[in-house]
Amino acid sequence: MSLNAAILIKVVSVLLFAVMSALVRYVGEAGIPLGQVVFFRSLFALIPVVLIFAARRELASAVRTSRPLGHLGRGSISVVGMFLNFAALSRLPLVDATAISFAAPMITVALAALVLSERVRAYRWSAVAVGFCGVLVMLWPYLGLGRLVTAGSAESSVGALCAVGSAFTNAFAVIQTRRLTDSETTSSIVFYFSLICTIAGGIIVPFVWQTPTLPQLVALIAVGVLGGMSHILLTESYRYAAASIMAPFDYLTLLFAFVIGYAAFGEIPTVYAYVGAVVVVLSGLFVIWRERQLAARRQRLRSGTPDSPSDD
């Protein structure tokens, strides 16, 4: 597969994720309980996952695992993150919730240093600090810190805090995924993620069930199917191109969220969202660029090519 085809797959994955987020916003505004949304998101995501793995004859390797507790830990973190993300999407403008979620890569860098003992030095720590400043700018109106801002209602403040919490849990999930990749296949990580989230949602859903209308039911099913397809396409794109090439395309989610938010919900981002999002995106892109530089340097060192030391 060519690089252009891999990029196209990644862009489609990002678009499906943005549409899924909009549908979560729709059912959340309709009053569908979060536990029910999580259940549908996880259950119907299993359908494309199982079908594609079966077609590739990877289902046996997806089910096989030597680290069930590791999958349970990652799945548990992901369930919490899903609840927080959906809570944020139902309370905030689509582009705001999406933009705040991009704090996750910066948090991942910090956690990689603290938890995985990865070497992180001046350049990336500076990008992390600047990125967090961008997040604070986006949070400013929702925490009621600006005199001229009227958006700081209790509901939106809760949504903003949930978005930040979701970014932290997503970062923890990435760290746990890195640990699992030492011994587990990509298919098993995807499969058990969906399975554990489905079980967790299934435990909760009897206590919160609300009978959806037909449009709401269609939206709930679509949330799951699109989420599963997005996850698979994301994984597929990384099969054929380096992560450092694919990662910047994640930020197209912001563009899609802006367009969908305006078209479907009439949302117009505030200046705080614009400024904060630009700062976060630039910081994230710098981290990706620096990771690519470091990967190239490690490759040169492995091949015996001398390299001059510099700060990380």
Residue pairs with C-beta under 8 A, 6 or more apart in sequence:
1 239
1 240
2 240
3 240
3 241
3 245
5 240
6 237
6 239
6 240
6 241
6 246
7 237
7 241
7 245
7 246
7 249
9 233
9 236
9 237
9 240
10 233
10 234
10 237
10 241
10 246
10 249
11 249
11 252
12 233
13 229
13 230
13 231
13 233
13 234
13 237
14 230
14 249
14 250
14 252
14 253
14 256
15 252
15 256
16 226
16 227
16 229
16 230
16 233
17 226
17 227
17 230
17 253
18 98
18 253
18 256
18 257
18 260
19 226
19 256
19 260
20 41
20 222
20 223
20 226
20 227
20 230
21 89
21 94
21 97
21 98
21 257
22 94
22 257
22 260
22 261
22 264
22 265
23 219
23 220
23 222
23 223
23 226
24 37
24 41
24 85
24 86
24 89
24 90
24 223
25 89
25 90
25 94
25 265
26 219
26 264
27 37
27 212
27 216
27 219
27 220
27 223
28 34
28 37
28 86
28 87
28 89
28 90
28 91
29 90
30 212
30 213
30 216
31 210
32 210
32 212
32 216
32 220
33 208
33 209
33 210
34 83
34 86
34 87
34 90
34 208
35 83
35 201
35 204
35 205
35 207
35 208
36 201
36 205
36 208
36 209
36 210
36 212
36 220
37 86
37 220
37 223
38 79
38 82
38 83
38 86
38 197
38 200
38 201
38 204
39 198
39 201
39 202
39 204
39 205
40 201
40 220
40 221
40 223
40 224
41 82
41 86
41 197
41 201
41 223
41 224
41 227
42 82
42 194
42 195
42 197
42 198
42 200
42 201
42 224
43 198
43 201
43 202
43 224
44 220
44 221
44 223
44 224
44 225
44 227
44 228
45 194
45 197
45 198
45 224
45 225
45 227
45 228
45 231
46 194
46 195
46 198
46 224
46 228
47 224
47 225
47 228
48 225
48 228
48 229
48 232
49 62
49 190
49 191
49 194
49 228
49 231
49 232
50 59
50 191
52 232
53 59
53 62
53 187
53 191
58 185
58 187
59 187
61 185
61 187
61 188
62 185
62 187
62 188
62 190
62 191
63 188
63 191
64 185
64 188
65 71
65 184
65 188
65 192
66 183
66 184
67 180
67 183
67 184
70 176
70 179
70 180
70 184
71 180
71 184
71 188
71 189
71 192
71 193
71 196
72 196
73 176
74 173
74 176
74 177
74 180
74 189
74 192
74 193
74 196
75 192
75 193
75 195
75 196
75 197
75 200
76 196
76 200
77 169
77 172
77 173
77 176
78 169
78 173
78 193
78 196
78 197
79 196
79 197
79 200
79 201
80 169
81 165
81 166
81 169
81 170
81 172
81 173
82 197
84 162
84 163
84 165
84 166
84 169
85 97
85 101
85 162
85 163
85 166
85 170
87 158
87 159
87 162
88 97
88 100
88 101
88 159
88 160
88 162
88 163
88 166
89 97
90 159
91 97
91 155
91 156
91 158
91 159
91 162
92 100
92 142
92 156
92 159
92 160
92 163
93 261
93 265
93 267
93 269
93 273
94 257
94 258
94 260
94 261
94 265
94 267
95 254
95 257
95 258
95 261
95 267
95 269
95 273
95 277
96 138
96 142
96 160
96 163
96 269
96 273
97 159
97 163
97 257
98 253
98 254
98 257
99 138
99 254
99 257
99 273
99 276
99 277
99 280
100 135
100 138
100 139
100 160
100 163
100 164
100 167
101 163
101 166
101 167
101 170
102 167
102 250
102 251
102 254
102 277
102 280
102 281
102 284
103 131
103 132
103 135
103 164
103 167
103 280
104 167
104 168
104 170
104 171
104 174
105 131
105 171
105 247
105 284
105 287
105 288
106 127
106 128
106 131
106 132
106 280
106 283
106 284
106 287
107 167
107 168
107 170
107 171
108 171
108 174
108 175
109 120
109 124
109 125
109 127
109 128
109 287
110 120
110 128
110 171
111 171
111 172
111 174
111 175
112 118
112 120
112 175
112 178
113 119
113 120
115 175
116 175
116 178
116 179
119 312
120 312
121 311
121 312
122 311
122 312
123 286
123 290
123 311
123 312
124 287
124 290
124 312
127 283
127 284
127 286
127 287
127 290
128 283
128 287
130 279
130 282
130 283
131 279
131 280
131 283
131 284
131 287
133 279
134 275
134 276
134 277
134 278
134 279
134 280
134 283
135 164
135 167
135 276
135 280
136 276
137 272
137 275
137 276
137 279
138 272
138 273
138 276
138 277
138 280
139 160
139 164
139 276
140 146
140 149
140 272
140 276
141 149
141 151
141 152
141 270
141 272
142 151
142 152
142 156
142 157
142 159
142 160
143 152
143 157
143 160
144 152
144 157
145 152
146 152
146 272
149 270
149 272
151 270
177 189
180 189
181 189
186 235
190 231
190 232
190 235
193 231
194 228
194 231
212 220
237 246
238 246
242 292
242 295
244 288
244 289
244 291
244 292
244 295
247 288
248 285
248 288
251 281
251 284
251 285
254 277
254 281
258 269
261 267
261 269
262 268
269 277
290 312
294 312
297 307
300 307
301 307
